[in-house]
Amino acid sequence: MNQIDFIGIVREAVKSFDDSKRIVRIDDISAKVSTNHVYRIKFSDHNIIIAKLSYFGKFEHFVEDHSIINSLSNNLPAPFENVLARSLIKGNTLFVHRHTDSFIDAWIVFYRPMRVRKKLPKRLNEEQIKKLGRTFAQFHQACFSVKNTLPPSSKTMQIDIEHLQRILQTPLGQHDHRMHVDLIREQCNMFLENSAKLNAESFETIPVFVDWNIGNFSVTKQLTLHSRWDYDWFRVSSRMMDFYFFSRIVSDVGDQTTFSYDIDRFMEERFMIFLKAYHEEYPLTEAEIRFLPETYRFFLLNYVVKYGRYFFHEVFSNRLQQEAYNNHLPTIEEKFDAEPLLRTIFD
């Protein structure tokens, strides 16, 4: 999409929001591994706002997600009242600009800039893992406490998996996934069957952000959550959707430039330390622990297989998809064992 003038679309959105604003500078601050576009806009009055531009999925889902996030950012209690960015409002509604032409249907939402404190170290020690377990448990509790005040969410894990199944029935889906259609179908069926066995639809749901890599949030010196940005994978779902990336944060491997989405992080002793600290603050159930491999399976099917080419640049998406097909999806049952995790928190 090199021919598309994204900066021009941002300028158009600013004019639609407030045509009295005079732009001094627009900087592209997008993540280098992602296809999403994020811009910092500086105005002549020295004020700064952040613009997020997206062009895949459904416009209605984009508006729905950002409406929920904005309500959440305003309703979260202390000490999390400033963790999320607040979106800009025009009149009494969330401002979303939609640009449509012969090349693209793109949508923009504006945010106030976030205050960033400390980034986590690439590898945590045991005490840091425990503190992080407690702060994420407290954040989940805060999200649960305001869930009934938020706009409704139409997306569910089952709906997303059934959507992937329908894609596989189309000529485009058959072409895009070629040699792996049978594997994907099998994995979709396993997710739906195992979710039904665990009665996952009965789990409490909260706002979850899924992609908790250390480049997406900052903490205080005491390792309490201070700010969170990048809401691309936001959804209202089981809190267990966040735990795969929690396991990656505390992994012995640590944060790496070249990354892979293996399930092994769940079985590390360091994750069990995290899990125990979380459980002491916000107790987990046995069914939720047994649901962990299904959240991982869903993550691979939905965010890597179905949407990988939208979330990642091509050089990353091709590799991550091949790893999912050849290594990760076929070995979930072999590599994941819930028993050590259950003993850690219940014994």
WORAZI-V119946 format. One line per field, one symbol per residue. psi: psi as a letter, one per 40 degrees, with the letter a starting at -180 (. if undefined). A space follows every 10 residues. Layout:
psi->???
This chain:
psi->fdehgddddd dddddddhee hhhdihhhfi ieeieihhih hhideeihih hhhifiahdd dddddddddd ddddehiife eediihiihh beihhhhhhh aedihiihii iiiihhbiii idhiiddddd dddddddddd dddddedeei iihehidddd dddddddeei ddddddebee dddddddddd dddddddefd eeiiiihiec ggieeeiiii defihdihag fdeiihaide deddddddde iddahidhii giedddeidd dddddddddd dghiidddde eddddddddd ddddddeded diiddddddd ddddddddde eddddhhddd ddddee.
